[in-house]
Amino acid sequence: MPLAATSTEQLWFLNTLHTVRVRHDEGEDGISVMESLAPHGDSPPVHVHQNEDETFHVLEGELRVRAGDADVTIGAGETLLAPKGVAHTYRVESPAGARWLVITRRGDFERFVRALSRPAERPELPTPQGPPTPEQADALAAAAREHGIELVGPPLD
């Protein structure tokens, strides 16, 4: 297969900006690389990926990642693997926000992000939406289940 530049697509996913650097369907191994940009305090619910590991590689800022019972803080240039089947989440700790790569395989996470995203109108964070309504939280949990992800706990404080 000849080398080719990958596409870059920018999506607003909840209160974050995701740039799809490599789509899971661009290569034979199903690897997805997405660049995430999130504000200080951003934290998704604790969740479990049933079918794929999730790798975090921080480009700027600092993330506190909880995987199982362990909390680890990682900064620029550091990488952490959240294995499939292990409950995990993150929280952006740096005041200016953080930017990191999310690397997965099989496409479940990428399809989940796409299912709940809208095209980014500009290459920056969207206007914050605030906490989800009960209906939005139910829709998030249902979309997660459809893509092999189970929400099992609240975001980090």
N, C-alpha and C positions, 0 to 999 in steps of 0.2 A: 504494500500500500504506500503510495507516495506521501510525503509530508505535505501538510496543508495547514494554513493558519485556521484556528478555530474562531467561531463567531463569538461576539460578546453581546449579550442581551441583558438589559437592566430591568429589574422588577422591584416593585414596592411590595414587600411581604410584611404585613402588620406594620410595625414602626421601624422597619429596617429596609436597607437597600441591598439587594442581591444582584451581583453581576455574574451571569453564567459564563464561565471561562471555557469549560469543556462540557458539552452535553453528553449524557450517558449513552446516547445512541451514535456518537461520532466514532467510537472505537469498538473493537470486538470484545473488550473486557468489561464494558458497561461502566467505566469510571466517569464520575461526575466531579467537576471542580467548580465550586461557586465561591465568589468573594463576597463576604458579608461586611456591611458597615452598619454599626448600631450605636445608639447614644448611651451615655452613662446610665447605669441602672437597668438596662434592658436584660430581661431574663425570661426565657420561655418556661412553661410548666415542666416539671420533672417528667421525663418520658423514656420509653424503651423502644429501640429499633429492633424489630423481630428478625429482619433479614439482612441487615448490613451494618458493618462497623462505621463509625463516624470519626474522622480525623480532623482535629483543629490545628491549624498552623497560623500563629499570630503574626501579622505584618506590622501593625501599629497598635499601641495601647496595651491594655492588660485585661485578661479574663480570669475570673475564678470559676473553675470547672468542678462540679461535684459529680463523681461517678461512684455508684455504690455508697459506701460510708466515708469515702475520702474526698477532701477538698484540696485542690491544687491550684495555685495561681501561676499563670503563664503569661509571659510578655513577648515582645517582638523577637522573632527568631526562634521561638520555642514551639514545640509540637506535642500534642497529647492525643492518644487514641482512646475513644470511648467504645468499648467492644459491644457488638450486638448482644442483646439479652441483658445488658446491665443498665439500670436506671441512671439517667444522667441529666444534667442541665448546665447552664453557664450563667454568669452575671458579668456584665461589663463594669469593671471597677475603675477604669481610668476616667477622670473628669471630662476629658475631651472626646470620649467615645473610644471605639476600637474598630479595627479592620482586620479580618482574618480570612483564611481559606477554609472551606469545609469540603472535605474529600470523602466521597462515598462510592459504593459500587452497587450496581443493579438498577439504580434509577428511582427507587422508592422515595427517598428524601427529595430529590429534584422534582419529581412529579407532584409531591405534596406541596412544595413551595409554589409551583406553578398553579396548582388548583386554587390556592388562596391569594394569589398575587394579581396585581394589575401592572401594566407597563409603566415604568417610571417616566414621569414627565420631564425630569431633569436629573442629572447625575449626582444627586444628593439625597439626604434623608427626607422621607415624606413628612408632612405635618402630623405631629403625634395624634393618635386616635383616642388615647386614654384607655382605661381598663375595658375589656370586652363586656358586652351585655350578656345575660344568661343565654340568650339565643345564639349570640356569636360564639360563646364558649362551647355550646353544644355542637355548633357547626364545625368548629375547629377540631373537637374531639372526634366527630364523625369522619371528617376528611383525613385525620391522622390514621384512624383505624383502617380506612380504605387503602392506605399506603403502607401498611405494616408497622405503624407506630402507635404505641399505646401511651396515653397521658396518665401518669400515676401519682402526681403530686403537684403542689403549687410551685410557682417560681421562687427563686431565692430572694430573700430580703436584702 
